[in-house]
Amino acid sequence: MAEIKIEKKKPIWPWIIALLLIGAIVYYVFLRDDQMQDPNRTEIENVTPADTIGN
């Protein structure tokens, strides 16, 4: 009879965790970069004179 070698499947969890970590690093470096350049920057709301009537 022939010998059949059976290999166990390798877990996929380390790959999922690695992809999540890489995604978090990419988000932090590229997408949050514009907010961190000037921490003293304030958001200015676009207000028209009609919006201020009655205040």
VENBEL-V238851 format. One record per residue. N is the residue number from 1. SS is DSSP state (2 for helix, 1 for strand, 0 for the rest). OMEGA is omega in radians with two decimals (* if undefined). Layout:
# VENBEL-V238851
n	ss	omega
N	SS	OMEGA
N	SS	OMEGA
This chain:
# VENBEL-V238851
n	ss	omega
1	0	-3.13
2	0	3.12
3	0	-3.14
4	0	3.12
5	0	3.13
6	0	3.10
7	0	3.10
8	0	3.09
9	0	3.10
10	0	-3.12
11	0	-3.12
12	0	-3.08
13	2	3.11
14	2	3.11
15	2	3.13
16	2	3.13
17	2	3.13
18	2	3.12
19	2	3.09
20	2	3.11
21	2	3.11
22	2	3.10
23	2	3.12
24	2	3.12
25	2	3.12
26	2	3.10
27	2	-3.10
28	2	-3.06
29	2	-2.98
30	2	-3.02
31	2	3.13
32	0	-3.06
33	2	-3.10
34	2	3.13
35	2	-3.05
36	2	-3.11
37	0	-3.12
38	0	-3.09
39	0	-3.14
40	0	-3.13
41	0	3.09
42	0	3.10
43	0	3.14
44	0	-3.14
45	0	3.14
46	0	-3.06
47	0	3.08
48	0	3.13
49	2	3.14
50	2	3.13
51	2	-3.06
52	2	-3.14
53	0	3.12
54	0	3.12
55	0	*
